[in-house]
Amino acid sequence: MPLPPALPAKLISEAELAAGEALLQSGQVLDLETWKQLQALPIHLTNDGLMVAIASSSDRDSREQLKQVLRSHGYISKLVLANAADLKRILDPQAVESDSKINQTLISETAKSLLDGFDVEGILNTDPDEAEIQSNSASSLDLNPSSANASPVVTLVDRILAKALDMNASDIHVEPQSSGLQIRLRKDGVLTNLTQPLPTKLIPAITSRFKIMADLDIAERRQAQDGRIRRQYKGRTVDFRVNSLPSRYGEKICLRLLDSQSTQLGLDKLISNPATLELVRTLGSKPFGMILVTGPTGSGKSTTLYSLLAERNEPGINISTVEDPIEYTLPGITQCQVNREKGFDFSTALRAFMRQDPDVLLVGETRDQETAKTAIEAALTGHLVLTTLHCNDAPSAIARLDEMGVEPFMVSASLLGIVSQRLLRRVCSDCRIPYHPDSQELGRFGLMTSHEGNVTFFKAKHHEGPGTPCPNCQGTGYKGRIGVYEVLRMNEALAASVAKGATTDLVRQLALEAGMKTLLGYSLDLVREGHTTLEEVDRMVLTDAGLESEQRARALSTVTCRGCGGGLQEGWLECPYCLTPRQ
């Protein structure tokens, strides 16, 4: 609820609080118990009225009630804002001291119980390069439960980070709820609870610790903030991208784990389909133009881009990147970190790159018109530009650029291709269950029983109840993830249509006619090969539009090229896409 105009938004100073404490002790206005009930502090008394401090979190009803009480005692009040903790410290110091002792005991007991349940080895150390930058962080954080020197909340937070690293989690969610502080880890794209909800009294301590480690302003609780934590763990350097968000019951902290050493770069390790692999490599080998990689957050876009860069990384090529943050470190290339506070954003970096004699450029994310136009201009002037874009599939990337305000003719002239991707969980090879789905289940995915009769499908074995879970997947039925790709390669027909402002549906139709394999089609191939399950395809890929596109693709490709998988028409002696002779 917005504050009334007469109420200043700035908190009062420590000197004013001290003056208020003296006025309170004098008993000149009202007695101490009355002020405790009102949760307010008298600051200054004059002939014109009484200045009273209230908590910055107070609502309009409580303020009106306070004014009525003071009016009944003959005081005309003027309200100012103060920190709720400061007011409580002055009004009831004994309660604050008691709460502090209770909180410390609670934190110690909770930390000890959690530490006993965590099987973590190693020490989480501040990265030497970051020691001077992150002055608020301890230089050595021992994660051994027997450590007596570390603060309980510090040890607890470090243990959470280490546990996430040991589990190969991609994200940590620290979420204040009405029932307590919920901590969840995202592993293989699925969120799971790390522990039972922690007591509500631990919320301020734990969230403040995360913010201190990320060098965020702990006094600012009404705005979202971004920060970074860099640590060394088991001999490798790991980064945590941190975001704080005000919520109903406190600040939610979300951490993205960026462990470059845990990810193996290489297109052959990412793309299992040979035709798709060759197509992506062909796009990445071009001397100039723009390649877009699309997909939701956490779908592996950065890994794909860096794998492309790794294949182009050689002494004769100058490669520059601008990222936010720098997720992977590659030797031999120039990597720049965005610094918006200093005015160094994506578009500014791109313009600077033009004076650095580049050959290949990587833009971490295209999110606005200026960045998109600058990237396209770079692609049009003899440079290979790689960038990411957030959209649902490859054809819709054209509409996304149009929505940003980029002219269609510039897109058609610069764009080489679009790679859309997802990550599906791999079904556990040790405990997967073979079966043959019925016609109804196959029909949901556009499959027919007559065509899939000789195919063995697998489903995940979810461990429930007593017994020992599978040691490979810990009873989840899945272990690791595999990429799903949809590659749209520009050709003359597509370029001409895009230049004329073609709709997404028309672009999709032309791409399918050119032999594009859809996300759903790629996913179903992985199911047939035993890499994943129909359940996982349903969770991540299956949509009505995707199913329709896949049915269109099958109708167009009744005869397919053995080289690239593209659809062939009658009368064609060779594939027009890869020039493979027709059998």
C-alpha positions in Angstrom: 0.0 0.0 0.0 1.5 3.4 -0.9 2.6 5.7 1.9 0.7 9.0 2.4 2.4 12.0 1.0 3.1 13.4 4.4 5.1 10.4 5.4 8.8 10.6 4.3 10.3 7.5 2.7 13.7 8.0 4.2 14.5 6.2 7.5 15.5 8.4 10.5 19.1 8.6 11.6 20.8 7.0 14.6 21.0 10.4 16.3 17.2 10.8 16.1 16.7 7.3 17.5 19.0 8.2 20.4 16.9 11.4 21.0 13.8 9.3 20.9 15.2 6.8 23.4 16.0 9.7 25.8 12.5 11.1 25.4 11.0 7.6 26.0 13.0 7.1 29.2 11.9 10.5 30.6 8.3 9.4 30.5 7.3 12.9 29.5 4.7 11.8 26.9 3.3 8.3 27.5 4.5 5.4 29.6 6.8 2.7 28.2 4.1 0.0 28.2 1.8 2.1 26.0 4.6 2.7 23.5 5.3 -1.0 23.4 1.7 -1.7 22.6 1.7 1.0 19.9 5.0 -0.3 18.5 6.1 3.3 18.1 8.8 5.6 19.5 8.4 9.4 20.4 11.2 11.3 18.7 10.7 15.0 19.4 8.1 17.0 21.3 7.3 20.7 20.4 4.5 23.1 20.8 3.5 22.2 17.2 3.1 18.5 17.9 4.8 15.2 18.5 7.1 13.4 16.0 6.7 9.7 16.3 8.7 6.9 14.6 7.0 3.8 13.3 8.2 0.7 11.5 8.8 1.0 7.8 6.7 -2.1 7.3 3.6 -0.8 9.1 0.4 -0.5 7.1 -2.1 2.3 6.8 -4.6 0.9 9.4 -2.0 0.7 12.1 -0.8 4.3 11.4 -4.4 5.6 11.6 -4.9 3.7 14.9 -1.7 5.2 16.3 -2.8 8.8 15.3 -6.2 8.3 17.0 -4.6 7.1 20.3 -2.2 10.0 20.4 -5.1 12.4 19.5 -7.0 11.1 22.5 -4.1 12.0 24.7 -4.0 15.5 23.2 -1.1 15.1 20.8 -1.0 16.1 17.2 1.4 13.6 15.7 3.8 13.6 12.7 4.9 10.1 11.6 8.4 9.2 10.4 9.8 5.8 9.4 12.4 3.7 11.2 13.8 0.2 11.0 11.5 -2.2 12.9 14.5 -3.9 14.5 15.8 -0.6 15.8 12.4 0.2 17.4 12.2 -3.2 19.0 15.8 -2.8 20.4 14.8 0.5 22.1 11.3 -0.4 23.2 12.1 -3.9 24.5 15.8 -4.6 24.7 15.3 -7.7 27.0 13.1 -9.3 24.4 15.6 -8.7 21.7 18.4 -10.2 23.8 16.2 -13.3 24.5 15.3 -13.7 20.8 18.9 -13.5 19.9 19.9 -16.2 22.3 17.0 -18.4 21.1 17.9 -17.8 17.5 21.6 -18.7 18.0 20.5 -21.9 19.8 18.0 -22.7 17.1 20.6 -22.1 14.4 23.2 -24.2 16.1 20.8 -27.1 16.7 19.5 -26.9 13.1 22.9 -26.7 11.6 24.2 -29.6 13.6 21.2 -31.8 12.6 21.7 -30.9 8.9 25.4 -31.4 9.0 24.9 -34.9 10.5 22.7 -35.8 7.6 24.9 -34.4 4.8 27.6 -36.6 3.4 30.0 -34.0 2.0 33.7 -34.0 1.7 36.0 -31.1 0.9 36.6 -27.5 1.8 34.9 -24.6 0.2 37.5 -21.9 -0.1 37.3 -18.3 -1.4 38.9 -18.2 -4.8 42.3 -16.4 -4.5 41.5 -14.1 -7.4 38.3 -13.0 -5.7 39.8 -12.6 -2.2 40.3 -8.8 -2.6 37.0 -8.3 -4.4 34.9 -10.1 -1.8 36.2 -8.6 1.4 33.1 -9.6 3.3 33.7 -13.3 2.7 35.8 -15.5 4.9 39.0 -16.8 3.3 38.5 -20.4 4.4 35.2 -22.0 5.2 35.7 -25.4 6.7 32.9 -27.8 6.0 33.9 -30.4 8.5 31.1 -30.9 11.1 33.7 -31.0 13.8 34.8 -27.4 13.1 34.2 -25.3 16.3 35.4 -22.0 15.0 32.8 -21.4 12.2 29.5 -19.7 13.0 26.6 -22.2 12.8 24.7 -20.2 10.1 28.0 -19.9 8.1 28.6 -23.6 8.3 25.0 -24.3 7.4 25.1 -22.2 4.3 28.5 -23.6 3.2 27.2 -27.1 3.7 24.2 -26.3 1.4 26.4 -25.1 -1.3 28.7 -28.1 -1.0 25.8 -30.5 -1.0 24.5 -28.9 -4.2 27.9 -29.3 -5.8 28.2 -32.9 -4.8 24.8 -33.7 -6.2 25.6 -31.9 -9.5 22.6 -29.6 -9.0 22.1 -26.7 -11.4 20.1 -24.4 -9.1 19.5 -23.8 -5.4 16.2 -22.2 -4.3 16.0 -20.7 -0.8 12.3 -20.0 -0.4 10.7 -18.4 2.7 7.2 -19.9 3.2 4.6 -19.6 5.9 5.7 -23.0 7.2 9.4 -22.1 7.3 12.4 -21.8 5.0 12.2 -24.3 2.2 15.5 -25.3 0.4 15.2 -27.0 -2.9 17.8 -28.2 -5.5 17.3 -28.6 -9.2 18.9 -31.7 -10.5 18.4 -32.9 -14.0 15.8 -30.2 -14.5 13.6 -31.3 -11.6 13.3 -29.6 -8.2 13.6 -31.7 -5.0 13.6 -30.8 -1.4 17.0 -30.8 0.3 15.6 -30.9 3.8 12.5 -30.4 5.8 11.4 -26.7 6.0 13.7 -24.9 8.4 12.3 -22.8 11.3 10.9 -19.4 10.3 13.3 -17.7 12.7 16.2 -18.8 10.6 15.0 -16.9 7.5 16.7 -13.5 8.2 20.0 -15.1 9.2 20.3 -17.5 6.2 19.2 -15.0 3.6 21.5 -12.4 5.0 24.4 -14.8 4.8 23.8 -15.6 1.2 23.6 -11.9 0.4 26.8 -11.1 2.3 28.6 -13.9 0.3 27.3 -12.4 -3.0 28.3 -8.8 -1.9 24.7 -7.6 -2.0 23.2 -4.9 0.1 21.6 -6.7 3.1 19.7 -3.5 4.2 17.9 -3.4 0.9 14.9 -5.8 1.1 12.4 -4.2 -1.2 14.3 -4.5 -4.5 15.6 -7.5 -6.5 19.4 -7.7 -6.5 22.0 -9.7 -8.6 25.4 -10.9 -7.4 28.0 -13.6 -7.7 29.8 -15.9 -5.4 33.1 -17.5 -6.5 34.6 -20.4 -4.5 37.0 -23.2 -4.8 35.8 -26.7 -4.0 37.8 -29.9 -4.4 40.4 -28.2 -6.5 38.1 -26.6 -9.0 36.7 -23.1 -9.2 32.9 -22.7 -9.1 30.7 -19.7 -9.6 27.2 -19.1 -8.1 25.0 -16.6 -9.9 22.8 -15.1 -7.1 19.5 -13.3 -7.3 17.5 -12.0 -4.4 13.7 -11.3 -4.8 11.3 -9.8 -2.2 8.5 -12.1 -1.5 5.5 -12.5 0.9 7.4 -14.1 3.8 10.9 -12.7 3.2 13.5 -12.6 0.5 13.8 -15.6 -1.9 17.4 -16.4 -2.9 18.0 -18.3 -6.1 21.5 -19.5 -7.0 22.6 -20.8 -10.4 25.7 -23.1 -10.2 28.2 -22.4 -12.9 30.8 -25.2 -12.8 32.7 -25.1 -16.1 35.0 -28.0 -15.2 32.0 -30.4 -14.7 30.8 -29.9 -18.2 32.6 -31.4 -21.2 32.5 -29.3 -24.2 32.2 -30.8 -27.7 29.4 -31.0 -30.2 29.8 -34.8 -30.5 29.2 -35.1 -26.8 26.0 -33.0 -27.0 24.3 -34.0 -30.3 23.5 -37.7 -30.7 21.9 -37.5 -34.2 24.7 -37.7 -36.9 22.7 -35.6 -39.4 21.9 -32.9 -36.9 25.5 -32.9 -35.7 26.9 -32.4 -39.2 24.4 -29.6 -39.9 25.3 -27.7 -36.7 29.0 -28.1 -37.5 28.4 -26.8 -41.1 26.7 -23.7 -39.7 29.5 -23.1 -37.2 32.2 -23.3 -39.9 30.8 -20.4 -42.0 33.0 -17.3 -42.3 30.2 -14.8 -41.6 26.6 -14.6 -40.6 24.5 -15.1 -37.5 23.6 -18.3 -35.6 20.8 -18.2 -33.0 20.5 -20.7 -30.2 17.1 -20.7 -28.6 15.5 -22.4 -25.6 14.3 -21.8 -22.1 16.6 -21.1 -19.1 18.8 -24.0 -18.2 18.4 -25.8 -21.6 22.2 -25.9 -22.4 22.4 -23.0 -24.8 25.7 -21.7 -23.4 27.2 -25.1 -23.6 26.2 -25.5 -27.3 27.7 -22.1 -28.1 30.9 -22.8 -26.3 31.2 -26.1 -28.0 30.9 -24.3 -31.4 33.6 -21.8 -30.2 35.9 -24.6 -29.1 35.8 -26.1 -32.6 36.7 -22.8 -34.2 39.3 -21.9 -31.5 42.7 -21.9 -33.3 45.6 -19.5 -33.5 44.5 -18.0 -36.8 41.1 -16.9 -35.6 40.3 -14.0 -33.3 37.4 -14.8 -31.0 35.7 -12.4 -28.6 32.8 -12.9 -26.2 30.6 -10.7 -24.1 28.6 -12.5 -21.4 26.7 -12.0 -18.2 28.2 -13.9 -16.4 31.2 -15.6 -18.0 30.2 -19.3 -17.5 33.1 -21.1 -19.2 36.8 -20.2 -19.5 38.4 -21.0 -22.8 42.1 -20.4 -23.4 43.0 -18.3 -26.5 39.8 -16.2 -26.6 38.9 -12.8 -25.2 36.0 -12.9 -22.8 34.3 -9.8 -21.4 32.0 -9.5 -18.4 29.0 -7.1 -18.7 29.0 -4.3 -16.2 25.8 -2.4 -16.5 26.6 -0.1 -13.5 29.5 1.3 -15.6 27.5 1.4 -18.8 29.2 -1.7 -20.4 26.3 -3.7 -21.7 26.0 -6.1 -24.7 25.5 -3.5 -27.4 28.4 -1.3 -26.1 30.7 -4.3 -26.0 29.7 -5.3 -29.6 30.6 -1.9 -30.9 33.9 -2.0 -29.1 34.6 -5.5 -30.7 34.3 -4.0 -34.1 37.5 -2.1 -33.5 39.3 -5.2 -32.2 39.7 -7.0 -35.6 37.4 -9.9 -34.7 36.6 -13.1 -36.7 34.0 -14.7 -34.4 31.8 -13.0 -31.8 29.7 -14.5 -29.1 26.9 -12.4 -27.5 25.6 -14.0 -24.3 22.0 -13.0 -24.8 20.1 -10.9 -27.2 17.4 -9.2 -25.1 16.7 -5.8 -26.7 16.6 -4.1 -30.1 19.9 -2.3 -29.8 21.8 -5.6 -29.1 20.0 -7.4 -31.9 20.7 -4.7 -34.5 24.3 -4.4 -33.5 24.8 -8.2 -33.7 23.1 -8.3 -37.1 25.3 -5.4 -38.4 28.3 -7.3 -37.2 27.1 -10.4 -39.1 26.5 -8.4 -42.2 30.1 -6.9 -42.2 32.0 -10.2 -42.4 31.9 -11.6 -38.9 30.4 -14.8 -37.5 28.1 -13.9 -34.6 26.8 -16.5 -32.2 24.0 -15.5 -29.7 21.1 -16.8 -27.7 17.4 -15.9 -27.8 14.5 -16.9 -25.6 11.7 -18.4 -27.6 9.8 -21.7 -27.9 11.2 -23.2 -31.1 13.4 -22.4 -34.1 10.7 -20.9 -36.4 9.4 -18.6 -33.7 12.8 -16.9 -33.4 12.0 -14.9 -36.5 8.9 -13.5 -34.9 10.8 -12.7 -31.7 13.4 -10.6 -33.7 10.5 -8.9 -35.4 8.9 -8.1 -32.1 12.2 -6.5 -31.0 12.0 -4.1 -33.9 14.6 -5.7 -36.2 13.8 -5.2 -39.9 12.9 -8.5 -41.7 15.3 -7.8 -44.6 18.2 -7.6 -42.2 17.3 -10.9 -40.6 17.0 -12.7 -43.9 20.4 -11.3 -45.1 22.4 -12.2 -42.0 20.8 -15.3 -40.5 22.6 -18.6 -41.2 20.4 -20.8 -39.0 18.6 -21.3 -35.8 19.2 -24.1 -33.2 16.4 -24.7 -30.7 17.1 -27.1 -27.9 15.8 -28.8 -24.7 17.3 -31.2 -22.2 15.6 -34.5 -21.4 16.5 -36.7 -18.5 18.2 -40.0 -19.4 16.5 -43.1 -18.2 18.7 -45.1 -15.8 20.3 -47.9 -17.8 20.5 -50.1 -14.6 16.9 -50.1 -13.6 14.8 -49.1 -16.6 11.8 -51.2 -17.4 11.2 -52.4 -21.0 7.6 -52.4 -22.2 5.4 -52.0 -25.3 3.0 -49.1 -25.0 -0.6 -49.5 -26.1 -2.2 -47.8 -29.1 -3.7 -45.1 -27.0 -0.4 -44.0 -25.4 1.4 -44.2 -28.8 -1.4 -42.1 -30.4 -0.8 -39.2 -28.0 2.6 -38.8 -29.6 1.4 -39.3 -33.2 2.8 -42.8 -33.4 1.1 -45.9 -34.8 1.2 -49.4 -33.3 1.9 -50.9 -36.7 5.1 -48.9 -37.2 6.4 -49.3 -33.7 5.7 -53.0 -33.2 9.4 -54.1 -33.3 10.5 -51.2 -31.1 11.2 -51.8 -27.4 10.3 -48.8 -25.2 11.5 -48.1 -21.7 10.0 -46.5 -18.7 11.6 -45.2 -15.5 11.5 -47.2 -12.3 10.5 -44.8 -9.5 11.5 -46.2 -6.1 8.8 -45.9 -3.5 8.5 -47.5 -0.1 10.9 -49.9 1.6 13.8 -51.5 0.0 17.1 -50.3 -1.4 16.9 -47.8 -4.3 19.0 -48.2 -7.4 22.5 -47.0 -6.5 23.0 -45.4 -10.0 20.0 -43.1 -10.0 19.1 -43.1 -6.3 15.6 -44.3 -7.0 14.6 -41.5 -9.3 14.7 -43.6 -12.5 16.8 -41.1 -14.3 20.5 -40.3 -14.4 21.9 -37.3 -16.4 20.4 -35.5 -19.3 20.6 -35.6 -23.1 20.0 -32.8 -25.6 17.1 -32.5 -28.0 17.7 -30.3 -31.1 15.7 -28.6 -33.8 17.9 -27.0 -36.5 16.5 -24.5 -39.0 18.9 -23.8 -41.8 18.2 -20.8 -44.0 17.9 -21.3 -47.7 16.7 -19.1 -50.6 13.0 -19.8 -50.1 13.2 -19.1 -46.4 15.2 -16.0 -46.8 12.9 -14.6 -49.4 9.8 -15.3 -47.2 11.4 -13.8 -44.1 12.3 -10.7 -46.0 8.6 -10.3 -47.0 7.5 -10.6 -43.3 6.4 -14.3 -43.4 4.4 -15.6 -40.5 5.8 -18.1 -38.1 3.5 -20.8 -39.5 4.8 -20.2 -43.0 8.4 -20.2 -41.8 7.8 -23.5 -40.0 6.1 -25.0 -43.2 9.1 -24.0 -45.4 11.6 -25.3 -42.9 9.8 -28.7 -42.7 9.7 -28.9 -46.5 13.5 -28.3 -46.4 13.9 -31.4 -44.1 14.0 -29.8 -40.6 13.7 -32.4 -37.8 11.3 -31.1 -35.1 12.0 -31.2 -31.4 9.3 -33.9 -31.0 10.7 -36.0 -33.8 14.2 -35.8 -32.4 12.8 -36.7 -28.9 10.9 -39.7 -30.2 14.1 -41.0 -31.9 15.8 -40.8 -28.5 13.0 -42.8 -27.0 13.3 -45.5 -29.7 17.1 -45.7 -29.0 16.4 -46.2 -25.3 17.9 -42.9 -24.1 14.8 -41.5 -22.5 11.0 -42.2 -22.0 7.7 -41.1 -23.4 6.9 -39.8 -19.9 9.9 -37.4 -20.2 9.0 -36.3 -23.7 5.5 -35.6 -22.5 6.9 -33.4 -19.7 9.3 -31.4 -21.7 8.5 -31.4 -25.4 5.0 -32.5 -26.3 2.6 -29.7 -27.3 -0.3 -29.5 -29.7 1.7 -27.3 -32.1 4.7 -29.6 -31.8 2.6 -32.7 -32.6 1.1 -31.0 -35.6 4.5 -29.9 -36.9 5.8 -33.5 -36.5 2.8 -34.9 -38.4 3.4 -32.4 -41.2 7.1 -33.4 -41.3 6.2 -37.1 -41.6 3.8 -36.3 -44.4 6.5 -34.4 -46.3 9.3 -36.9 -45.8 7.8 -40.3 -46.7 11.0 -40.6 -48.8 14.0 -39.3 -46.9 17.7 -38.7 -47.7 20.0 -41.2 -46.1 22.5 -38.4 -45.6 20.7 -35.6 -43.8 17.2 -37.0 -43.3 15.6 -34.4 -45.4 12.4 -35.1 -47.4 12.8 -36.0 -51.0 10.3 -35.5 -53.8 9.7 -37.6 -56.8 12.1 -36.9 -59.7 14.9 -35.8 -57.4 18.1 -37.7 -58.3 20.0 -36.3 -55.3 19.3 -34.5 -52.1 19.3 -30.7 -52.7 20.4 -30.1 -49.1 23.5 -32.3 -48.8 23.9 -33.5 -52.4 23.7 -37.2 -51.3 22.7 -39.4 -54.3 19.2 -40.9 -54.0 19.1 -44.6 -53.5 
